[in-house]
């Protein structure tokens, strides 16, 4: 019997569970130089905003033990240029595409959702509510259940009922399950867990922060235990809600850990900077591991750690 490697997020099926992480592969052009991106479960685009953004001042990145800090500031061309140049290219490649959107206000999310509604061929919409909320003194939508719910409701109201919504959450909260429950109640079909962890590094030679923006998002292997914890907690509370897991995955064993915790699919981010073909390595190793452990399908392994506790 052949192994079923397909993954599901909401009611949408993907050929395999290996995605790119938003912000780490732009819209796939760069990665396409290294492998056939149609072999991915999906490309998740860099989070796109209503207007062009130049991003934060440099330096924007700093290496840390087992990871890196970034303070890019959601630099991008704005949604109109994105729709003109990136979306046609992605659809021409026939690669499953998940568009990530981010806003500074609830109205921004509504505008972006309306613009995405007319695009045929998208697999899902990732709603990045883990970004600065200008309406609320630089806070993050996903740090508060009320603002998180408002953003997702705006997207659902404007996108209609067809395109699946994946809400991207931050781990920098006291109770991530509470936030997850709110966005699901607001209309999210799935959850992306986790975004980067807020961090900071200081150069002991200059005795100043290494990043111009002082703080940045920590990613890479250092945050994987945080991702596993968040995924495990949310899956325990919402076992029927699909989770796109991410955070420090660089090989098949890392991906398996997130799957066992409750992720239905896995995004690869920081690992792409060191190895542009990291997604293909993870894809191959994860499938081999699942088969070696006796699973007949990927879905059989999702959340297995919860069931194993009861055996």
Buried (B, 14 or more C-beta within 10 A) or exposed (E): EEEEBBBBBBEBEBBBBBBBBBBBBBBBBEBBEBBEBEEBBBBBBBBBBBEEBEEBEEBBBBEBEEBBBBBBBBBBBEBEEBBEEBBEEBBEBEBBBBBBBBBBBBEBBBBBBBBBBEBEEBBBBBBBBBBBBEBBEEEBBBBBBEBBBBBBBBBBBBBEEEBBBBBBBBBBBEEBBEBBBBBBEBBBBBBBBBBBBBBBBEEEEEEEBBBBBEEBBBBBBBBBEBBBBBBBBBBBBBEEBBBBBBBBBBBBEBBBBBBBBBBBBBBBBBBBBEBBEBBBBBBEBBBEBBEEEEBEBBBEBBBBBBEEEEE
